[in-house]
Amino acid sequence: MADKDLINIRETALAYAEAVRTTQRYFDRVEDLEDPSVLAEYAVLAEREKEALDARLDAIEAAGIEVPSIDSSDPDA
């Protein structure tokens, strides 16, 4: 595995972890789940998490690492 692949995996994993932590910290501050702005903000945070997850999986696959049973990669693709 090339050093650049490993650096990319580390960076995208860090970005994904930070996106999840951001969502967690957001819900630590939320006091009213019935406030419409809570749902709107959560939608933005959830999209950021999804984008970060996709980037992390793309980096892993680009490095030639596939674990179909847990990461939904297609070994035949």
Sequence and secondary structure as in RCSB ss.txt:
>XXXX:A:sequence
MADKDLINIRETALAYAEAVRTTQRYFDRVEDLEDPSVLAEYAVLAEREKEALDARLDAIEAAGIEVPSIDSSDP
DA
>XXXX:A:secstr
  HHHHHHHHHHHHHHHHHHHHHHHHHHH   TT HHHHHHHHHHHHHHHHHHHHHHHHHHHTT   HHHH   T
T 
